[in-house]
């Protein structure tokens, strides 16, 4: 029997990247969240948001991406343990997806708080 070896830092980092790449390649929602988050950061740079607003936006975007990664992991484990339909397996997946939804609503709310006043000022200059 092979003995378990505690992975080193670089090996752990490589495994984490491999997991994120897998999630990127297989999950359309992850790609959407990443593109949306990158767009928000571009708008933040363009509008020159404060350091505090940067911090909050980065936390919000990171929360959504983390929630999506955890949702993917939970879905994989549920499918592995219960490959056939089972109501509890479906509920587990729904709860994980609900966590992504809550995180996304939170991020959208934060984005609105940060960007809405700037959008109003821009609209008032245009119209």
N, C-alpha and C positions, 0 to 999 in steps of 0.2 A: 504494500500500500504506500502510495506516495505521501510524503509528509508535507503539510501545509507550510509554505514559506511566506512570511509577512512581506508584502510587496514594498519596494522602495518608493521614494518620492516620485522619481521619473516614470516608473512603471505605473504608478497610480494616476499620474497626470495623463499618461498615454491612454489608459483605460477610460478616463473621464472624457477625453477628446473623442475617443472612438464611440462612446455613448452619445455624445452630442452630434457627431457626424451621422450616426445611424438615425437619430431623431430627425435631423435636418433632411436626410434623404427619403425617409419614409413617411413623414408627417407633414401634410400640406399646411396644417394650422401653425406648425412651428415656423415654416418658411414665411407665412403671412405675418405672424407676430414679430419675427425678426425684421422683415421689411418695414412693417409699421413702426417698430421701435427705432430703426435707423432713420426713417423719415422724420420722426419726432425730434431726434437728436439734430438732424440737419436744420429743421425749423428753429430749434432752440439756439443753435449757433447763429443762424441768420438774424434772429431777433435779439440776440445778445442777452439772454436770460441771466439772472443773477446766479451766483455760486450756489445759494440755497435752492433755487429752482432746478439747477442742474442736478443737485443731489437727489431731490425728490423725484425728478423724472427718471434718473438712472435706477433708483430703487424700484419705481413702479414698473419700468420695462423689465428689469431683472426678475421681479416677482412673477410677471406673466410668463417669461421664458422658463423659469424654474417650475412653475405650476404645470406648464405644458410638458416639460421633461418628466416630471413625476407622474403625470397622467399617462404618458406613454409607458413608463415602467410598470405602473399598476395594471394597465391593459395587457401588457405582455405576460405578467405573472398570472393574472386571472385566466388568460387564454391557455397558459401552460397547465395550470392546475385544473381548470374546468373547460376542456375543449368543446364540450357539448353545451347547448343552451341550458342555463339554470337561472331562475329569477334572481337569486342572490348575486350571481356573477354579474348580471346586468345592472343590478343596483350598485355594486361596487364600482363598475365603470362609470355609471351615471354620476355618482358622488364625486369621483375624481374629475370628471368633466365639469361638474358644478364648481369645483375649486378653481378651475381655469376661468370659468365664467365670472366668478366673484372677483378674481384678481384682475381680469380684463376690465370689468366695470369700474373697479377702483382706479386702474390706470387711465381709463378714459375720463373719469371725473377729475383726476389730477391734471390731465392734459387740458381739460376745459378751464379749470381754475387758472392755470398758468397762461394759456393762450387766448382765452376769450377776450380779456381786456385789450390785448394787442390787436385782435381781429376787429374789435369795435372801433378802435382808434384808426386802423387802416381803412375801414369802411367809411368812417366819417371824413377822411381826407379824399377818398375817391368820389363819394356822392355828395 
